């Protein structure tokens, strides 16, 4: 086994409140390898967001250790984040948002215009560069946010319920596009959702968290093919239905 | 067509202009009627025609007194606008700078906030005396007075804007690897721009409305000086002319800043 992308060793985290420390997460151990698409599912309040904040370096865990490529995670170093809301900067154009991310990633000024077009092409929005961020649809905004998070070519992409605010049809289209992000086997994705369907469709591995404080209730490889099958075939297959049932049962049992 | 009775719709462009022109015309008509009714002698309440005559007289450089007491209305307006321009510019620079520090560094805010509020509460005429003692009676005390008047609203607006920046944007920037300086330059400043511009609008208004106070000492060459001078000689029509000119130019300056604000932050209210 090579170097792990992410390694959590005995990680636990609690938030300080007036009534004392409220445990939110763990203790839990988890290892994510390059090329894995790990979807973390859990009931609301299961510490999914805390989990992502700890892995991205926004929070230091109260106990245990997190390693991202062997180092303590720092926001923006080797890791990209896609939030539930696109959080695009409205004072910049679509292309300007990407250009800013490229500048912060250290890409030379001369290379930025072409890289911007490439990144927008990658999310199917090649011609939207000059548009204002509020002129495009919610789904397009979230695509721009994904392109922006990929600007620094992070080894790990963290996604925090990025499609929760989108309509069903847009959500399915984006899921189909995001599924191929780990075709690049050096990259890993950790995706948090409360939707069992989304988890089974996207994941190469599903981790179910328990109710607060979130611990690992189920760690399940997803043997569904990742290439050569259409999204509809996949969603209609017997294996998909069986997995869906298994994960749904697990989520229900921890939510009780 | 069914129209909502609870929500006011803004008037369309031409409609709004027409309504405003009509309102001004009505105001002038009422003024003229009051004059015709002779409630007050003309020395107390001159009519629109007399004020208009003064406009022509004070604009005429070859009327024997070089417009009014040595300089024409336009020259006076230029002198006053220059003072307001410099005073506002210094006040805005100072206000944005201090406001940024106040918003970003809580200690600086704790130390300076009482002083800013103190300054804000003082009427400009009150500190003019001090400025005259310190800086003499030339341009400096006038420009500094306008600067002191303009600076607090900008500082307060900037500090509030900076502390109120949506943390989601700051976090998104951090997630993209931005350090603190980059977050300030690329996120905090542009996100605060609409509110800072509101502060600037307020500041320029306050500076302009303080111009008469600024010109009470050796400022006879300005438009405020003209008003003070005319009051001394009971030239009521000239006083009223000065007020109208200050008011109208103030309106024009304000709408120019407002237009600039809209052009600079079209996303205002969307973020």
HADDOCK unambig.tbl for C-alpha pairs under 7 A between the chains (distance, minus, plus):
assign (segid A and resid 75 and name CA) (segid B and resid 174 and name CA) 6.05 0.50 0.50
assign (segid A and resid 75 and name CA) (segid B and resid 175 and name CA) 4.85 0.50 0.50
assign (segid A and resid 75 and name CA) (segid B and resid 177 and name CA) 6.28 0.50 0.50
assign (segid A and resid 76 and name CA) (segid B and resid 174 and name CA) 6.24 0.50 0.50
assign (segid A and resid 76 and name CA) (segid B and resid 175 and name CA) 4.40 0.50 0.50
assign (segid A and resid 76 and name CA) (segid B and resid 176 and name CA) 4.64 0.50 0.50
assign (segid A and resid 76 and name CA) (segid B and resid 177 and name CA) 3.79 0.50 0.50
assign (segid A and resid 77 and name CA) (segid B and resid 177 and name CA) 6.29 0.50 0.50
assign (segid A and resid 80 and name CA) (segid B and resid 175 and name CA) 6.39 0.50 0.50
assign (segid A and resid 80 and name CA) (segid B and resid 176 and name CA) 6.70 0.50 0.50
assign (segid A and resid 81 and name CA) (segid B and resid 175 and name CA) 6.15 0.50 0.50
assign (segid A and resid 87 and name CA) (segid B and resid 168 and name CA) 6.64 0.50 0.50
assign (segid A and resid 87 and name CA) (segid B and resid 169 and name CA) 6.00 0.50 0.50
assign (segid A and resid 87 and name CA) (segid B and resid 172 and name CA) 6.60 0.50 0.50
assign (segid A and resid 90 and name CA) (segid B and resid 267 and name CA) 6.18 0.50 0.50
assign (segid A and resid 90 and name CA) (segid B and resid 271 and name CA) 6.62 0.50 0.50
assign (segid A and resid 91 and name CA) (segid B and resid 190 and name CA) 6.64 0.50 0.50
assign (segid A and resid 91 and name CA) (segid B and resid 267 and name CA) 6.56 0.50 0.50
assign (segid A and resid 101 and name CA) (segid B and resid 176 and name CA) 6.15 0.50 0.50
assign (segid A and resid 104 and name CA) (segid B and resid 176 and name CA) 6.93 0.50 0.50
assign (segid A and resid 104 and name CA) (segid B and resid 177 and name CA) 6.21 0.50 0.50
assign (segid A and resid 104 and name CA) (segid B and resid 178 and name CA) 5.95 0.50 0.50
assign (segid A and resid 105 and name CA) (segid B and resid 177 and name CA) 6.93 0.50 0.50
assign (segid A and resid 149 and name CA) (segid B and resid 176 and name CA) 6.84 0.50 0.50
